[in-house]
């Protein structure tokens, strides 16, 4: 059973661009199996993520431990977006464990294909930025994005992220095509 604690991010509701009422909240241990189902669906439906369906082997117990660890670490955050009690978005953020890099952390985010371009990713990243700004240790947010993911790049730029690096042909798709991997960063203002 999960210990009682205050959420780092207070759950909130907002209306997506299409009028659907979306809840954004921290992931809980009880969400583990639904998060795994969501991850499997994402890996099977997009070519803009590193993990392929055959590489994903997380077990429910391992996912529960992953959630517990993130909830306990002051500089880690897991957010989910829900619609009608179904997970339709997932955001993962952790600061780097090495002391010299512990002021920075990396985020990853995925949105269900039927819910993309509705403002959900923006709301989730906004919630992350707001939370991280209040955590003194966190000074910079980083992410990696495929150069072919124009919609995500536009969103990140709109939120203030800047491209800091480019790994040329770092991604080779199953069809043999290549994509660059961009590193984008955002310094938090306090």
C-alpha positions as CSV (number, residue, x, y, z in Angstrom):
1,X,0.0,0.0,0.0
2,X,1.2,3.5,-0.8
3,X,2.0,5.7,2.1
4,X,-0.1,8.8,2.5
5,X,1.7,11.9,1.4
6,X,0.9,15.2,-0.2
7,X,1.1,15.3,-3.9
8,X,3.8,17.4,-5.4
9,X,1.3,18.7,-8.0
10,X,-2.3,19.2,-6.9
11,X,-4.6,17.4,-9.3
12,X,-6.4,19.8,-11.6
13,X,-9.0,19.7,-14.4
14,X,-9.1,21.6,-17.6
15,X,-11.0,21.5,-20.9
16,X,-9.0,20.3,-23.9
17,X,-9.4,22.2,-27.2
18,X,-12.1,19.8,-28.2
19,X,-14.1,20.3,-25.0
20,X,-13.1,17.1,-23.3
21,X,-12.6,17.5,-19.5
22,X,-9.1,16.3,-18.7
23,X,-7.6,15.6,-15.2
24,X,-3.9,15.9,-14.7
25,X,-2.5,14.4,-11.5
26,X,0.5,12.6,-10.1
27,X,0.7,8.9,-10.9
28,X,-0.1,6.5,-8.0
29,X,1.0,2.9,-7.4
30,X,-2.5,1.8,-8.2
31,X,-2.1,3.2,-11.8
32,X,0.8,0.8,-12.6
33,X,-1.1,-1.7,-14.8
34,X,-3.0,1.1,-16.7
35,X,0.3,2.9,-17.2
36,X,1.8,-0.2,-18.7
37,X,-1.1,-0.7,-21.0
38,X,-0.8,3.0,-22.1
39,X,3.0,2.5,-22.7
40,X,2.4,-0.6,-24.8
41,X,-0.2,1.3,-26.9
42,X,2.2,4.3,-27.4
43,X,5.1,2.1,-28.4
44,X,2.9,0.3,-31.0
45,X,1.4,3.5,-32.5
46,X,4.2,6.0,-32.9
47,X,7.6,6.1,-34.6
48,X,8.6,9.2,-32.5
49,X,9.7,7.3,-29.4
50,X,12.9,5.3,-28.8
51,X,11.4,2.2,-27.4
52,X,9.9,-0.4,-29.7
53,X,7.1,-2.7,-28.6
54,X,9.5,-5.7,-28.6
55,X,11.9,-4.0,-26.3
56,X,9.3,-3.1,-23.6
57,X,9.4,-5.7,-20.8
58,X,8.4,-3.7,-17.6
59,X,6.4,-5.8,-15.2
60,X,3.6,-4.5,-13.0
61,X,5.8,-5.0,-9.9
62,X,8.7,-3.1,-11.5
63,X,6.3,-0.3,-12.5
64,X,4.9,-0.1,-9.0
65,X,8.5,0.3,-7.7
66,X,9.2,2.9,-10.4
67,X,6.2,5.0,-9.3
68,X,7.1,4.6,-5.6
69,X,10.7,5.7,-6.2
70,X,9.5,8.8,-8.2
71,X,7.0,9.7,-5.5
72,X,9.7,9.5,-2.8
73,X,12.4,11.5,-4.7
74,X,12.1,15.3,-4.2
75,X,13.4,16.0,-7.8
76,X,11.3,13.4,-9.7
77,X,7.8,13.7,-11.0
78,X,5.3,11.4,-12.8
79,X,2.2,13.0,-14.2
80,X,-0.7,11.3,-15.9
81,X,-3.6,12.9,-17.9
82,X,-6.9,11.1,-17.6
83,X,-10.2,11.3,-19.5
84,X,-13.1,9.2,-18.3
85,X,-10.7,7.4,-15.9
86,X,-8.5,6.3,-18.7
87,X,-4.8,7.4,-19.0
88,X,-4.4,9.4,-22.1
89,X,-1.1,11.1,-21.3
90,X,2.1,10.4,-19.3
91,X,5.0,12.6,-18.3
92,X,8.2,11.4,-16.6
93,X,10.8,13.8,-15.1
94,X,13.9,13.0,-13.1
95,X,17.0,14.9,-12.2
96,X,20.3,13.3,-13.0
97,X,21.9,11.4,-10.1
98,X,25.4,12.6,-10.6
99,X,26.2,15.6,-8.3
100,X,27.6,17.8,-11.1
101,X,24.4,17.4,-13.1
102,X,21.8,17.1,-10.4
103,X,20.6,20.7,-11.0
104,X,19.2,19.4,-14.4
105,X,16.7,16.7,-15.3
106,X,15.2,15.2,-18.3
107,X,11.5,14.8,-19.2
108,X,9.7,12.5,-21.5
109,X,6.0,12.8,-22.5
110,X,3.5,10.8,-24.5
111,X,0.0,11.6,-25.4
112,X,-2.6,9.1,-26.8
113,X,-2.9,9.5,-30.6
114,X,-6.6,10.5,-30.3
115,X,-5.8,13.3,-27.9
116,X,-2.9,15.0,-29.6
117,X,-3.0,18.6,-30.6
118,X,-5.6,19.4,-27.9
119,X,-3.5,21.2,-25.4
120,X,-2.9,18.2,-23.1
121,X,0.9,18.0,-23.6
122,X,1.1,21.8,-23.0
123,X,-0.9,21.5,-19.8
124,X,1.3,18.7,-18.6
125,X,4.6,20.4,-19.4
126,X,3.3,23.7,-17.8
127,X,2.5,21.8,-14.6
128,X,6.0,20.3,-14.7
129,X,7.6,23.8,-15.2
130,X,5.5,25.3,-12.3
131,X,6.4,22.5,-10.0
132,X,10.1,22.5,-10.9
133,X,10.4,26.2,-10.5
134,X,9.5,25.8,-6.8
135,X,12.1,23.1,-6.3
136,X,15.3,25.0,-5.5
137,X,17.7,22.2,-6.7
138,X,16.1,22.1,-10.2
139,X,17.6,24.8,-12.5
140,X,17.2,23.4,-16.0
141,X,14.8,21.0,-17.8
142,X,16.1,18.9,-20.7
143,X,14.4,16.7,-23.3
144,X,15.2,14.8,-26.4
145,X,12.9,14.9,-29.5
146,X,13.1,13.3,-32.9
147,X,13.8,16.0,-35.6
148,X,10.8,14.6,-37.5
149,X,8.4,15.4,-34.7
150,X,7.5,18.9,-35.8
151,X,4.4,19.3,-33.6
152,X,6.4,18.4,-30.4
153,X,9.2,20.8,-31.4
154,X,6.8,23.6,-31.9
155,X,5.2,23.0,-28.6
156,X,8.5,22.9,-26.8
157,X,9.7,26.1,-28.5
158,X,6.4,27.8,-27.5
159,X,7.1,26.9,-23.9
160,X,10.6,28.4,-24.1
161,X,12.8,25.4,-24.8
162,X,15.7,26.0,-27.1
163,X,17.6,23.5,-29.2
164,X,21.0,22.9,-27.6
165,X,22.3,20.0,-29.6
166,X,21.7,17.7,-32.6
167,X,22.7,14.1,-32.9
168,X,22.9,13.5,-36.7
169,X,21.1,10.3,-37.8
170,X,20.9,9.1,-34.2
171,X,17.6,7.4,-35.0
172,X,17.2,4.7,-37.7
173,X,13.6,3.7,-38.3
174,X,12.5,0.2,-39.2
175,X,11.9,1.4,-42.8
176,X,15.6,2.4,-43.0
177,X,15.0,6.2,-42.8
178,X,16.9,8.3,-40.4
179,X,16.0,11.1,-38.0
180,X,18.2,13.4,-36.0
181,X,17.8,13.6,-32.2
182,X,17.5,17.1,-30.9
183,X,18.4,18.0,-27.3
184,X,16.3,21.0,-26.0
185,X,16.7,22.8,-22.8
186,X,14.8,25.3,-20.6
187,X,16.4,27.3,-17.8
188,X,13.9,28.0,-15.1
189,X,13.2,31.6,-14.0
190,X,12.8,32.3,-10.4
